[in-house]
Amino acid sequence: MALVNDATLDSKTLQVLQDVANRLRIHSIRAVCACNAGHPTLCCSATEIMAALFFHTMRYKQTDPEHPENDRFVLSQGHTVPILCAVWVEMGRICESDLLNLRKIDCDLEGQSIPRLSFVDVATGPLGQGLGVACGMAYIGKYFDKASYRVFCLMEHGESFFEGSVWGALAFASHYNLDNLVAIFDVNRLRQSGTTPLEHSPDVYVERCQAFGWNTHVVDGHDVEALCRAFWKATQVKSKPTALIAQTFKGRGIPDVEDAENWHGKPMPKVSTDGIVKFIESQIQTNRSLTPTAPAEDSPQISSSNLEITSPPAYKLGDGKATREACGLALAKLGHSNKRLFVLDGDTNNSIFSEIFKKEHPEHFIDCFMAEQSMLSVALGCATRGQTIVFVSTFASFLTRTFNQIQRRAVSQTSINFIGSHCGVPVGEDGPSQMILEDLAMFRSIPHCTVFYPSDAVATERAVYLAAVTKGVCFIRTSRPKTAVIYTSQENFVIGQAKVIRRSAADKVTVIGAGVTLHEALVAADELAQQGISVRVIDPFTVKPLDVATIVQSAKATGGRVVTVEDHCREGGIGEAVCAAVAREPDVIVRHLAVRGVPPSGQPGELLELCGISARHIIAAVKEVLMK
């Protein structure tokens, strides 16, 4: 049956939509019952919403779910993944027998939606992130693709106004006039452990959404005609995102379960399932489905793969340049060679030099203000479908509050690059709250994450380029103080390949440092050389992957004596990475210098000394290991 996307629906179409909704309900109940785990009551509250969206409102190619022209759908309430899978069963893209293998180890249909499925753009999980992702998709669609596709986000009641990142996303969408975005709040009154504070209070939801500048409608979430009409009305509104407050009931259609408490996350008892299914089947009058309308073909065909360095780094040996500034300059340079590169910033651009990119490429700079969790979700939305190259730039200390969002990026198998500035004790007088000392540990724990720690401006520029062309999550650690340029502009850098800066046949100890501590190591090496002690100095460049071969080879060449020094806490940083690298090597001793405890405010040089990671402490450590 063909569709017409407007506010008028004939009675036959309405009946088919309601029948589709009930079949989705049945699919969900059966799938959850088969694996004996899941959230069938949540699925049942959203069935009419999903039927109206996928079988009437959204424009997409059902045979090509990843087509760039398709409308986008974000399932923020990930527990309802069975109903999303049920949609594609109805479309004929998933076998019903596969749906009954939900959550099994050899099945791609998992307890949450993941991008391993062609019809899923981003992974779900902890609540509150979906709307920000949808904002990123809508932003790219409106301002850069300038295309007709729209973005829909289905949100669970409990997350709607109780997750702070949702408020950030509401503000972002309104500020940028994302009229191609529709958020559906599935207001079903119940949460995991009882009722929500607002229960069915549509006026409160309306007031809150309107206060953020959203076009807002209240709709019966189980009335397919009302839903289709509301979705159509959203297309008529310009310069405002639309919020649909859909009043629903958890467990809709299940006798004695609908709108009842204590059914969250519980499958229907197997002895009751057949009876429940027969009851719902008795309400189905047709066996027909509906074909979605094809999308408009108006997205630009732009590749994000043609990225190249237009010129070598413009730095001279001995120049003083902060790696944070070199990072901003490198981003601006890359922006000239690829028009699909975007930088997101959380109101720190004048401190971390992303303002250079902003000045040269204002249309590719996205200001997310002081809402880091929302910013990371927006970044994920911008990066979906591999059409863009995305960098998120802020103080590294602010990234620690977004660890869950970063972890979601890895699960989503999306390529995003993070730049963390103002790392370690050289932040100085700003104090310990700004001295991030845990960031390497955080990013090293992310699966398949590449962790760059450049030590001068040349290495920083190369790190930015390598991150831009590397798949997966990347992190670039930059520092506040100026440091000397130690590499020529022709130096080649490779991920996982360290640089041996000082080397001789007489080397007695291998010293490994990065960032400011590499420069302290070089000072220490010079002073030790004057005392007749030769040391080998290594710059790892990437902490993950670590160049194990070079480190092991150097350790053996220097009598198994290694000193690591880092502007980071002892846990999870360079020292532990090196210890893991040499763990199977006999007779290798590692002396690990790192920041202990919580440093006070002070001058950078004073703090390096106080925290035991200055050149003087490196010299002492070298002499100590030589005595063993």
N, C-alpha and C positions, 0 to 999 in steps of 0.2 A: 504494500500500500504506500503510495507516494504521500509526501507531507507538504504542508504549507506552513511556513514559519510566521504566523501572525497571531492575532488575539482570538481568531474565530476557529472553533473546532466543531465538527459535526458530531452527532451522537455516536456514530459508528467508531470514529477515531477515538473518542473519549472512552468507549467501552474497551477497545483494544488496548489502550494505555493502562486502564485499570487491570485488565487481565494480565498484561505484561508485569505490572507491579506485583500481582499475586504470585505469578510464576517466579519472580525474583525472590519473593518471600519464601516460597517452597524450596527453591535451590539453596538458599542460605541456611534454612533450618536443617535440611538433609546433610549439607556439607559439614556443619558444625556437629551434628549428631554422629556422623561417620567417624570423625576424629576425636569426639568426646571432649572438645575444648573449643572455646570461642565465645562470641557475643551475639547470639541470634536475636536477642531483644533489641539491641542497637540496630542491627540490620533491618529489622521489621519496622522500625520507626522511620527509616529513610527510603523505603521501597518506592513510594509514589514520587518522591523527589528524584530518585535515580531514573525512574521510567520517563518522567516528564523531560528530564535533561537529555538523556541519551537517545530517546526514541521520538523526540519532537523538537527540542530547542537547539541542541548543539549541532554544529555543522562539521562533519569530518568524514574521512574515508574509512569505512569499517574494515576494508581489506588492507589498509596501510595506516595503522594507529600512530606511527611516528612521523607522518607526513607534516612538513613544516607549515602547511596552510591550515591544518586542523585546529578547531577550538581546543583549548587546553582544559583539563580537569585535574584538580588537586584534591586528594582525599586526606584532609587533615585529621579526621577521626579514623585513624588507621585500623581500629578494631572492626570496622565494617568492611574490611577487605573481602569477605565472602560475597557480599552483594555486588561489589565491583567485578569480581570474577564471574558472578552470575549474569551480569550484563553481557559479558563476552560469550557466555554459554548461549544466551538468547541470540546473540549475533552470529553464532555458528563458528566462532574462532577458538573456543575451548570446548572440549568434549565433556559432557556431564560426568562421565566416569572419572575424568581427571579432577573435577571439582570434588568428587568424593574422596580423593586422596589428599585433600587439603591438610597442610601441616606435617605431612610425612616427609622423611628425609630425602627420598628420591623424587620428590615432586617440587616443581617451581612455584607452586601456589603455597605461600607461607602464611604465618600468623599475622604478618603485616605486609603491606604492599611494597615491593622492591622493583627497581628498574630492570631486573632480569626479565620481567614481563614486558612485552613490547608496548602495552597500553598504559604503562606506568612511567612517568617522568622522574619522580623523586620518591625516595623511601619515606615511609611514615614511621612513627614511633612515638616518642614523648609528645604530648599535646602542646599546642600553642605555636607551632612552627609553620603550619600549612598556609596561613593567610599571607605571611611574609613572602613565602615562595611564590604564591600567586601574584603578589605585587610585582616581584621581579619579572615574571613572565609578561604581565600586563604592561609594565614600563617599556620593555624591549619592543613589544608589539605596537604600542602607541607611538613611541618617539623615534624608533630606529627602523624597525621593519615597516612601520606605517601601513600595517596590513589590517585586514578585516577580522582576523581571528579574535575570539573573545576568550576570557579566562573565567572559570567557575571553580569555586572552592567550597567544599562541604565541610562544615565545622560541627564538632560535637558540643552538646550543651555545656558540659562541665568546663571546657576550655574557653568558652566564648568571651567571658569578661572576667575571668579569674587568672588567666595566664598573662603576665605583663607584656610579653612579646606581641600579643594580639593587639594591645593598645598601641604599641609602636607601629604595627602594620596598618592599623586604622588611620593613624595620623599620616603615615607615608602616602597611602593611596589617595587620601583627600588632598594633601598638599600638591601632589602631582596630577590631580584631576584625572584619575584613571577610570574613565567612563566605559572602558572595555572589560571591567572587572565586576564580577557578581559574587558576593559571599552569601552562602546559605547557612543560616544558623538553625540547626536541628534542635529546636527547643522542646525536649521531651520530658521535662520536669525532674527526671531522676538522674542521680550520679551513682558512682560505685557503692557508696556507703550510706545511701539515703536520698533525700531530696536535695536539689540545688537550692541555694538561698533565695533565688528569684522565682523558682518554680515556673508556672505559666503566668508571667507578668509581661505581656507584650509592650505595654506602655513604657516600662523601664528600658527595655531593649531599644525601642524606637528613640527615646530621648537620648540615650547614650550614643547611638549611631549618628543621629542627626547633629548632636553636639560636635562630632568629628567631621561634619560636613558631608555625610553620606545620604544619598537618596534611599529612602527606607520604606519597605512595605511589610505589613503583617499578612500572613496567608495561612490558610488551613493546609498543613503539610500532608494531608491525606486526600486532598481534593485535586486530582490531576488537572482539571480544567482551570481551577484558580491558580495553580502553579504555572501552567503554560501561559496564562494571561499575564501573570506577574513577570515571568521571564521576558515576555514580549515587551512589556512596558519598560523594562530596564534598557532595552535597545533604543528607546525613544529619548532617553535622558542624556544630555551632553554635559561634559566637564565635571561629572560627579560619579564616583563608584556607587554601586547599588548593593544594599543589604536586604536580604529576604529573611524575615523572622518567621520561620515555619513552625507553627505549633503542631507537635506530633505527640504520639504516645509510644513509649517503649513497649515492645512486645505486641505491637498492633496486629490484630487478627488472630492472636492465640488465646483461646478461652482460658480464663482464670489466671492469665499471665499478663495480659495487657494492662499497662499502667500500675503494675504491682511491684512492690519493693523486693529486694533480695534476689533478683534474678540476673544481676549484672555478671557477665562472664560465665554463665552457666548454660550448657546445652540442655535442650529438652530431654527428659528421660526417654530412653529408647522405647519403653513400653507405651509411651504416649505419642511418639512421633507420627506413626501411621495415622492415628486418629486426627491429629492436628492437620496433617497434610490433606487428608480427605475432606476435612471441614473447609479448608481454604480452596481446594479444588472445586468444591460445590458452588463457589461464587464465580468461577471462571466460565464465561459464556462463549469465548472464541479461542481458536488456536493460532490466530494470525499474529504477525509481528509487524513492525514498521521499519522502513528503511530511512536512515538518517540523510538529511540533505547534504549534498556535496559542498565543500568549502569553496570560497572564492580563491582564485589563483592570482593573488596580488602581493605576495611576499617577495622581497628582492632576493635574487640568487647571488649571494655574496659568500665567498669562502673565507674561513678564518685560518686557513693553513698557510697562506703565503706570507709568512713572517720572516723577516731577515734583518740583520744588522746593517744599516746603511753606511756606517763608518766605524772605524775602531775607536775605542775609548780615548777621549781627548785629555789624558792626564800624563804628567811627567813624573818620573821617579823623584821621590822626596817631597812632592806637593802634599800639603795638608788638606784633607777632605774627609768629612764625616760620611760614613757609609749610608746613613739615612738620607743625606743630600744626594749622594751618588745614585741612590735608588730612585728618587724623584726625577732626576735628570734622565736616567735610563728609561723610565716609563714614558716620559715625554718623547724621547727619541723613537721608541718602539711604536708609539701612537701614530707617527708619520708613515710607518711602513705597513700598517694594518688598521683599517677603519672599523674593525669589529673588536677592538681592544677597549675595555672599560675599566675604570678605577672607581671603587666605592670607598668612601671615607666617612668616619664618624666624628666630624667636627674637629679634626686634628691636622688638617691639611697645611696650615701655616707652621706647624711644629715639625712635621715629618717630611716636608717638601713635596707632598703630592700636589701642592698648589702650583707647582711648575707644570704638571700635567694638566691641571684645571685651566690654567691660563692659555696653554697652547691647544687644548682639545676640550673646550667647555661643554660641548654636546656629548662627550663621552665620559664625563665626570658625574657621578651620582652621589650627591650629598645625602647621607642617611641620618645625619644629626647624631645626637648623643643617645643612640639606641642600638647598641652593638649586637644584641641578640637578633633584633629585627633585621639589622644590616646583613648578617650572615645568611638569614633566610632569603632576603631579597637577592643576595649574590647567587644563591643556589638557583633561584628562579631565572635569573639572567643567564646562567650558564647551561641550562637544560638544552637538550637536543644538539649540543656541540656546535652551536652557531656563533658563539662568542668566546673571547678570551677575557677572563675576569680576574682582577686583582682586588683584594680587600686590604686596605692600608690603615693602620691605627697604631696606638701604643700597644706593645705586646702585653702589658699588664691588663689591658681591657679585654684581650682575647681569652684570658683565663675564665672569665665569666660566661664564655660562649662555647665551652668545651663540648657540651652536648650537641650544639649545632654543627661544630666541626666534625664530630664523630658521625653525624648523620650525612655529611657531605661524602665521607668515605663509603658509607653503606650505599649511598645513591650512585656511586661509581661516576661521579661528576668531577670534572677538572676545575679546580679553583685554587688560586694562589693567594697566600696570606703573607703580608709584610708586617712584621712586628718591630717597632722602633723603641728606643729608650730602654734598652735591655741592660740589666746588671747594675753594679754599684756606681759606675760613672755618671749615672743620673744625678748623683751628688746631693745637693742641698734640698732637692724635692722630697727626699726621704724614702723610707722603705716601702711605702704603699705604691710608689712608682717604679721601684727597682725589681722588675720581674726577674726572678731567679729559678723559675720552674718551667719556662716555656719549652726548652729543649726536651725535657722529660715528657711534657704533654704531647708535643707533636711526634716525638719518636714512638709513642704508644699507638698512634693512628696507623691502621693497616695501609701499606703501600704508600706511605707519605714520604716525600723527599724533603730533607731538612738541610737547607743551605746556611752556612755561617761564614760569609765572606769577610775577609780581614782588611781589605782596602777598596778604593773606589773602582779599580779595574775589575777586581773579582766580583764586586757587587753588580756592575753592569752586565757581566757575563752571567751571573746568577739570575738576574731578571729575565734575560733572554732565554736561558735554559728552562726556567720555570714556565715561561709562556708556551714552550713547545713540548712540555712534558705532560703526559696524561696523569690524572689523579690529583691528589692534594699535594701542594708544595708550600713550604714555609721558608721565608727568608728572614734571618735575624740580623737586625741592624743596630748600630750603636749611636749614641748622642755625640761624643767628643770627636774632634778631628783627629785622624791618624794619618801617618805618612803613606804615600803610594809606594808600594814595594814591588809591583809588577809592571813590566813594560806593556804598552798598548797591544803588542803582538802576542802576548801570552795566551796560550790556549787552555781552556778549562773544560773538564769533563766530569759529569756526575759520577761520584764514586771513585774519583781519582785524586789523591792527595798531592800536595806540592812539598817536596823536600827542599827547603830554602837554604839551609846550611848543611854541608856534607863534606867529610874528609875521611881518609883511611884511619885517622887517629882518633875518631870520635869515641868517647867513653860512655856517653849517656844520650838517649833519645828524649827530646823535650817536645811535647805536643801541646799547642795552644791555638786559639782562634779568636778573632776579633781583637779587642784591646789586649788580651793576655798573650797573643802571638807577638805583639810589639814589645811587651814586657819580656818575653822569652828571647827576643833578638837582642835587647839590651843586656840581659843576663848572659847570653852567649858571648857578646863582645867582652864583657868584664871577665868572664871565665877564661876566655882565650888569652887575656893579658896575664892570667895566673897560670897559664900552661895547661889548662883543661879544655879540651875540644869537645863540643857537644853537637849533636845533630838536631836540627829544628824542623818540625813538620807542621804544615798548615793543612788540616783535613779537608777544607773547602765544603764538603758535605759530611755532616755528622751521621746522616742516614741517606743512602747507604755509606758505610764507612769503608775506606780503602784498607781492608784487612791485610792484603798482601804486602803493601808498602810498610805498614806498621810492624808486622811480624818480621819482615826482612830487616828493617832498621833495628828492631829490638835485638835480633840475633847478632847484627853487626856491631852493636854497642854493648856486648857482654850481658844481654838480658836485662839491662837497666833502662827503665822508662820513667819519666816524670810527666804527668799531665797537669795542666793548669787551666782553670776555666772560671769565667765570670758568671757562675751559675751555682746552684746548690749541688751538694755531692750526689744526690739521688737523680738518676736518669739522664745525666749529661754526658759530656765527652769522656770523663774518667771511667764511668761505668761501661760506656760503649767500648773503650779500649780494653778494659779488663775482660769483657766478654770476648773480644777479638783474640786475646792471647791466652785465654783460659786453658787451652789444650797444649800450650807450648811449655815444655819443662824449663825450669830455671830462669823464668822471666819475673822480675820484680817491678811492680808499678807503684810509684809514689804519687798519690792523688791530692792535688791542691785545689780546693774549691771553697766557696763561701759557706761559712757555718753560721747558724743562728740568724737573727734579724739585724741587719746593719743599721746604724744611726744615720742621720743627715751629716753631710760633710763635704769637703772638697774631693773630687774624684781621685787625686793622687793619694790623699790621706786614707781614703776608703780602700783602695787597692792594697795599701800597706796594712791597714787594720785587719782586713779580711784574709790576709795571708796569701795574696795572689800577685804580689808585686815582683819586680826583678830581684830584689833582695831575697825574697822567700824562695824564688826559683833557684837562685845560687845555693842557698842553704840546703834545699832538697837534693840538688845534684850532688853536693858534697856528702850528704847523708847516705845516698844510695851507693856512692863510691866506696864508702867505708864498710859496706856489708859484703 
